[in-house]
């Protein structure tokens, strides 16, 4: 990590100053933030996956700002920086729904949720600012998403006079419109089915061949790729091809009125196998990254605090740089624009303010709760201190992981699991679970603390990617850091209303807000369910250990297989986390994810006969179409949730009744197949 700090081929040189953090850019970024945060919350609750909003945000920004006078690449960069930070903050939904599932919250209080998400996310920004120079400027970490976003911004700037930006926006809009219309016909009008399953039995064993018709999940599968898609398919086979038939065949669950109900009872147990696979896969990922993370952090802290680091601690807009040899010599020259971070005194003051806000939020969270074995003040101090200290370590680790393997594959869920185990153990150690209501209090506080840590981790994961993009295009770091802080604040304001809408309209698995709601329509919220199971299991000493240990054993075996593949093949891998997700999710959610991954593989295989330039254009178009599918269906889902919540009726716009269900399923299959054909054709005809 001894590369020169000079940025190679800066698109905008340090001595050139252009408008960057503009009012119109902030407003556009806020609008994009609302859209992509809502989409990510919906997708995360449905299947436990989120998508990076950097690239689609950059495309939208270029298409909109090019219509206005004076637009430039740096302004576009600030918009995508703000929007990507807000979209990333939606990862808190991996924990927060568990508070509703356990009955601690009856909904998502706006101000508490806003304060928790904003404080955690903004601390994540501040914790990684001191790492920018060593981890971004002076390191050889690849930062795949950051580099990709920079290339899109450069390409857009170079082609400002042609239709590149508009073409990208057209692809994004096309995917959104198609998915939105199909979703409205499915979930709103009810004229299309949302899935089709074939059931059959072999003796007492029940089997299911599922297929969901969600275009958002097809888009998500397209983005995750064939490796993760095959792994999810394996998870689906483990759950519904082996475990469920085995439990039903051996009469390990009580027989119900129908084979489907019997299988559902078995699936409720089998999901803990998926939880065990996810847990061991997440921990193994962290173990494998431990050595490079340690080396990277050692170099980072040496660069920050070591003798002769060569950069003063008071760097900011218009600040001078203090350098020297330890003899007290001070150089008065101002740093280049592209080297100006937020000033340390601003970072320190804001960090203290955010820690105080987090403490106040935690105290409000515990108002009216039984105190358990310790007083509220002690619990608040312990929880906040743990969140801040562990959050700082997590920020550095996640920043390095993002640079090493990319934000999309960095195991935020694994970080959350480790945090949940540690904070639950800490609460046990201080006796928080004792006394009347103490166990319930301890579980809720463990979830609250872990949510703050996940917010820190998620933003740290995204922050350095954005700073890498900014460094490559010649942005001013302190302005970009302000944009990240704004993005966190705007994103935090969106999370609670969207969560409330979705909860009231669909409910979560095991937590329905009103009697008579269809549990099959409930959002799975897989990570939140897992976090709750871990916290309750540790605090109360009760876990479904048989299924969890089975999942851990399967996960360990899959890790061995993956290691063998890594050593014997050049490209074949078996991501264990993806296997766990495939086993954990409802089968009608896993199936379209696999279809999307297979679509990406098939199109890529066909296009390999073409030139590299055509392949690159097709890949970019495919990514934007996939993002459009996700956004279109997600936004319609959120809008329908508002209609359902306002009317109080589960299907206020339905044109047909239950008797049309069989026909709707086959119509849904036909429309699903037609969209897949059109998607593939659009990519294959790219020129």
N, C-alpha and C positions, 0 to 999 in steps of 0.2 A: 504494500500500500504506500508506495513512495512516488506515485505519479505526480507530476507537476500540477499545481492548482489552477493553471490556466485552462480555461474551457476550450476544447477543440472546435474550431469552425463555428464560433458563435454566430447565430443568425443576425442578432442585433448587437453590435459592439458595445463595450462598456462606456465609451465616450459619447454614445448617442442616446438621448433621452426621448422616450415616446410616452404618450398617455397609456397607463397600465390599469391602475385601480380606479376606474371611473364610476360615476353614479349609474350610468346606463348599464355598465357591465355588472355592477353589483345587483341591480334590479333584474337583469336577465338571468344572472346566476341564481338569484333567489327563486325565480319562476321555474327554472330547470330543476332546482333543488326540490321543490314541492313535488314535481312530477316523478323524479327518479327515486326520491325517498319513499313516496307512496308505493311505487312499483316494487321497490326492494322489500318493503315491509310485507306486502302481500305475498311476494314470492317466497320470502324467508319463512313466513308462517305456514305456507302451503307445503313446501318441500325442504326447508332448511338450507336453501341456497340463496345467495345474493349475487349480483353481477356488478362489474365495474362500470361506473357511469362516465369515466374520463373521456373515452373515445366518442360515444354519442354526444356528450355535452360539448366537446370540441367541434364536432360537425355542426351541431345546431348553432353554436355561437358564431362560427364562420359564416353560415348561411344567413343569419339574422344581421350581424354587424356589418357585413359587406354591403347591406342596403343603406347603411348610415354613413355619413361623411367622417373621414378621419380614422376609420377602424384600422387596427394593425394586429400583428401576430401576438404581441405581448398582452394586449387587451383580451384577445381570445384565450390566451393562456390563463389569465386571471379568472375568467368565467369558468373554464373547466376545472381549475383548482378549487374554486368555491363549491361547485356542484359535486365534484368527486368526494370531497370531505363530507358533505352532507349525506350523500348516498351511502358512504362507508359507515357513518354513525348508526345507520339502521340495524347494524349487527347487534345492538342492545336487545332486539326482539328475540335473540337466542336465550335471554334470561327473563326479561320482564313479564311475559305472559304467565310464568310459573307463580307469580304473586297472586294472580287471579285464579289459577288452577287450585291453589291451596286455600283460597278463600280469604286471604289477608286483605286484598283489594276486591271490590265489587266492579271495578272498572279501572281506568287509568287516569288518576288525577292530573290535570294539566300542569299545574305549577310544580308539583313534586317531580313529575316525569321530565319536564323541561329543565329544571335545575339539576337533576341527576345526570341527564344526558349531556347538557351543556358543560357542566363542571368537569365531568370525566373526559369528554372529547377535547375541550380546550386545554386541559392539563396534558393530554396526549400530544397536542401541538407544541406546547411549551417545553415538554420534556425532551423532544427530539430536535429542537432548534440548535442546541449546542453540538449535536452530532453531525450537522450538515456538512461542515468543512471536511471532516475526516471520512465520513461514510459516503458522501456524495461526490465531493470534489476530488479528494485524494485517493479514493478507493477504486478497485477494479471490479466491484460488484456490478452485475449486469443490469439490474433494475428493468426487467423486460417491459412492464406496462408503461413506465416512465419514458423509456426510449421510444416505444411505439407512439405514445401521445405526442412526443416532440416531433416525430417524423410526420405525423398527420398535420400538425400545426405548420411545419415548414412547407409541406406539400401544398397546403391550402393557401399559404402566403404566396408561394411561387405561382400558383394557378389562380390568383385572385381574379383575373380577367376572364377565366373560362368557366365552365359549368361544374367544376369539381365539387365545390361546396354544395351547390344546389342539387347535384346528382346524389351526393351522400345523404342530404336531407330527404330527398325523394325516396330513397331506399328505406330510410328509417320510418318515414311517414307511411309508406306502402305496407310495411309489416305491421305498423300500429293500427292502421285502418282495417286491414283484413282481420287481425286478431280481435280487434274491438267489436267488429260486426258479428263475428262468429261467437264471441263470448256473450254478446247481448242476446243473440238468438238462442243460446244455450241456457245461460243462467237467468236471463230476464224473461224472454218470451216462452221458453221451455219447448220450442219446436225442434230443437236438436238435443240429442243426448250427450252427456258429458263423459260417457265411457260404455264399454261393453265387456262383459265377462262371460266365459263359458265354464260351467261347473260340471264336474263328473266325480263319481265315486269308484273306489276299488275296495270292496268290502266296507269296512267302517271308515276308511281313510277318505278324506275329502280333498280334491284337487281343484285348482282354479287357474284358468288362462285369462289374464286381464289385459285390457287396453284402455287407457284414458285418452281423451281427445283434446287435451289442453295444448293449445298452440304456444302458450308461454313456456311450458315445460319442454316442448320441442326446441324452442329457441335456447333455453338454458342448456339442454343436452348438446345442441350444436356448439355452444361456447365451451363446454367442458371437454369435448373431444372424445375420440374413440377409446382411449385408455380408461378413462373414468366411466365411459358408457358401458364397456364390457364388464368392468368391476361391479357397477350397479346391477347389471343383468345377473351376475353371479350371486349377488346379495339377494335378488328376487328369487332365484332358484333355491338358495339355501333356506329362505323363509317359507315360500309357498310350494316349492317342489320337494322339500325334505321335511322341514320341521313341523309345519302345520299338518301335513298328511300323517306324519309319525305320531303326533299328539292325539289326533282324532282317531287314528287306527288303533292305538293302544288304549283308548278310552281314558286318556289323561285329563280330559275335560268333560264336563257333563253334557250329554247329548241334548240338543235343543230341538225345537219343532221342525226346523229345516236344516239341511246340510250347510247352508250359508251361515246360519246363526251359530252352529257348532264350530265352523271354521273361524268365525269372528271371535269366539271365546278363546280358541287356541291362539289366534293371532295376537290377542292382548298379552299373552305370555311370551310369544315368540319375539315381540318387539324388544324385549330385554336382551335377547341374543344380539340383536342389532346394536343395542346400547353398549354391550360388552365389547363388540368388535370396534365400534367408534372410539370407545375409551382407550383400548390398547393401541389402536392405530394412531390416535392423537398423541399419546405419550411416547410411542416409538418415534414418531416424526420429530418431536422435541428432543429426544435422546440423540437421534442421528444428526440433528443440527447443533447439538451442544458444543462440540469441538469448534466448528467454524464460528459459532456465535461468540464463544469465549475468546477466540483469537481476535475476532473483529472488535469486541468490546475492549479488550486489552489495548489494541492499537488506538481505538477511539479515545479512551480516557488518557492514554499517554499523549495523544495529540492535543487534548483539551487542557491537561493540567501539567504535562511534563515540562521540564526545563527546556528553554529554547523553542517553545511551541511557535513563537514568532508572530502571534496575533494577540492583540490586546483583548481584554474582556469587555471593553466598552465600544462595541461596534454597532453602529446603527445608522439611520438616515442622517447623513451629514456629519457623522462622528469622525474624529480622527482615529488613527491607529497607533498604538503604543508598541514599539518593538525595541529590542535591545539585546544585550548579552548578559544581563544580570547586573550591569553597572549603573543602571538608572537612566541610560540615554533614551530620549523620547523623540520619535520622528513625528513631525506635525502633519505630514501629508495625509490627506483624506483617502480612504480606501476607494477602489473603483466601485461604481454603482452596483455591479454584479457580485460584490463581496459584502454588502451591507445587510447584516441581520438585524432583527429587533435588538435594541439595547438591553444589556443584562439587567439594568435597574427596572426597566419596564417588565421584563420577563419575571423578575423576582417579585415585584409588587403585584402583578396580575396572578402569579402562582399562589401567593399568600391569600389574595382575595378569593380565588377559586377554592382553595382548601377550606377557608372559613365558610364559603357558601355550601360546600359539600357537607361540612359538619352541621350547619344549620338545617340542611335538607334531611340529613340522617336523624337529627333530633325531632323534626316534624314527622318523619316517617314513623317514629316510635311513640308519638303522642297517643295517650290513651291505651297503650299496650301494657300487658303485664310485664313486670320488670324481670321476672325470672330470678336467677341466682345473683344477679348484679344490678346495680342501679343504672338508670338510663345514661347518666353522664359517663360512667365507666365504659359502657357498651359503645357509645358514640366515639369516645377517644380511641378505643381499640379498633373499631371498624374503620374509622377514617385514617388512622395511622397505618393500618395494614394496607388499605387501598392506595395510599400515597406512596409508601415505600415499595410495596410490591409492584404498584403501577409504574413507578420510575424504572425498575429493573425490566419489567415487561415491555416498556416503551423502547428501551434500547434493544432488547432481544427481538421484538417484532419488527423494528426498523431494519435490523440486520437481516432477518428472515425475508422480509419483503424484497430487499436488494438481492438476496441470494436466489430465491425461488419464485419471486413475484407475489403480489398481493393476493391474486386469485387462489393460489395454492398454499398460502401461508395458513397454518392451522389455528385460526382464532378460536374455534371450538375446543381444540386441545388446551389452549391457554386458559379458557374458561373452566374446563374440567379440573385442571391443576389448581386454579385459584379457588374453585369451590371446595375441593378436598382440603386445601390448606386453611381456608377461612373457617370451614366447619370444624376442623381440628382445633383451631385457635379458640373458637367459642366454647368447645367442650373443655379445653384446658382452663378457661377462666370461670367455668361453671355457669355459663349463660343459659344452659338448658334446664337447670334445676328450678324448683319452685312451681307454683301453679301457672300453667300456660307457658312455662319456660321453653319447652321443646319447640312449640309453635313459633315463639318469638325468635329463637335461635335460627330456625329454618328461614324465616322471613328476613332476618338481618344478614344471613349468609347470602341469600339471593340478592339483596340490595347491594352489598359490598361487591359481589362478583359482577353485578351489572355495571358498577362504576369502573371496575378493572377492565371489563370487556370494552367499554367505551374508550378508555385510554389505549388499549391494545389495538383496537380497530383503526383509530385515527393515526396512531404511530405507524401502523402498517401502511397507511395511505400517504402520510405526510411526506416521507422521504422520497416516495415515488414522484409526487408532485414537484418537490424541490429538485429532483433530478431532471424532470421535464423543463422546469424553469432555467436550470443551469445550462441545458443544451440549447435553449432558444434565446438566452441572454436576458432573462427576467431579473428584476430587482428582488432579492430574497425577502427583505422585510415587508415589502408590499404583498408578496405572495403569502407570507405568514399571517398578515392581517386578513387576507382573503380566506385562508384556512380557518381562522377564528370566526369570521363572519359565517362561513359555511356551517360550522359546528352549531352556532347559535340558531341559524335558520332551520337546519335539519332537526335540531332538538325540539323546536316549536311545532314541527309537523308530526313527530312520532306519536304523541299521545292522541291527537284527534283521529289519526288513521287507525291506530290500535283500537280505540273505542268503537269506531264505525264497524270494523271487521268483527270485533268480538260480539257486538250487539246483533249483527246480521247473521253471522255464521256460527259463532261460538268456537271454542277450542276443544280438542279431544279431552273428554273427561270434565269439561266445564262449559255448560250451556247456560246462557243468561236467563232463558225463559223455558217453562215446561212446554212440551209438544214440539220442540225443534228437532229436526232430522239430524241425528248424530253422524250420518254418512256425509253430510255437507260441512261438518265441522273442520276447521283448519287444524292440521296435525301439530304444528309448532314443535317439531321433533326435538330440537336442542333444549327448549324450555322444559319439555317433559323429562328429558334426561337429567337436566340440572336439578329439577325438583326431586327426582328419584334419588339422586346422589346425596343431596342435602338431607332429605328425610331419612335416608338409610343410615347416614353417618350419625346424625343427631339422635335418632331414636333406636339405633342399633338393629334396624329391620330393613333388609333388602331381599329382593328375589335372587338370592345368591346362586341358585341352581342354574337359572337361565343366564345370568350375568357371567358366571364362571364358564358356562358353555361358550358364550360369545367370546370371552377372553381367550379360551383355548383355540377356538376357530381363528380368531384374529392372529394369535401367535403362529399358527400353522400357515396362514396366508402371508405373514411377514417373511417366513422362511422361503416360501415359494417366490415371493417378490425379490428377495435377495438372490436366489438362484437365477431368476430371469435376468436380473441386473448384471450378473457376472457372465452369463452364457449367451445373451442376445444383445444386439445393439440398441433396440428400441422398445421391445415388449416389456411392459411393466404391469403390476397389479396393485393399484392404489388401495390400501386397506381401508382408509377412511371412506372411500366411495363404495366399497363392498358393504360396510356397515350401514351407510345411508340407504343403499338399495334394500337391505334386509329390514330396516327400521320403518321406512316410509310405507304408506298404503300402496298396494301393487298397481293401482290405476294411476298413481303419480310416478312410480318408477318407470313404467313401460314407455310413456312418451319421452322421458329423458333419454332412454336407450335409443328410441327411434331417432331423436335429434342427433345423437352422437353418430349413429350409423349413417345418417344422411350426410353429415360433414365428411365422414370417411369415404363414402362412395363418390361424392362429388370431387373430393380431393384426388382420389385415385384416378378418376377419369381425366381430370385436368392436368395430371402430371405429364401427359403427352404434349401439352401446350407449352408455350414459352413462359419463362419466369414472370414476365411482366403481366401476362394475362392471369396467371395463378394468383399473383399478389392482388390484382384488382378484384378477382372473384372472391378471395378470402375477405377483403375489406367489405365488399358488398354483402357477403354472407353474414359477417359480424353485425353490420348495421341492420340487416333484415331481422336477425335473431333478436337484437336489442329492441327493435320495433315490435316484434311479436310479444315480447315480455311486457313492454310498456303498455301496449294497446290492451291486452287482456287484463293486466293489473289495474289500470285506470278504470276500465269498465267495471271490474270487480269492486273497486272502492266506491264508484258512483252508485252501483246497484246496492251496495251496503248502506249507503245514505238513504236510498229510496225505501229499502226494507226497514231500516230503523225508524224512519219517519212514519211509515204506514203501519208498522207493527204486524204486517202480514208477511209470511215467509216467501210468497211468490206474488207480489202485487201486480206484476205486468204479464203474468202467464196468459197465453191465448188458448191453451189446451189443458185438459185434465189428465188424471193419472192413466186413463184408458189409452192415451196416445203414447205412453212410455216406450212400448216395444218399437213402434214405428220411428219414434224420435231417436232411438239408439242406432238404427240402421241408417237414418238420414245423417246423423252425426258422423258415423263412420265414412259415409260417402263424401261429405264435405271435408272431413279430415284428410282423406286420401287425395282429394282434389287440391287442397292447399299444399300438401307435401309435393305433389307433382309440379305445381306452379312454382314453388320455392326452388326445386331442383332445376327446372327449366330456366328460370331467371339467372341462376348462377352459371349454368352450362353455356348460356348464350352471351355471357359477358365478353366484351371485346376490348 
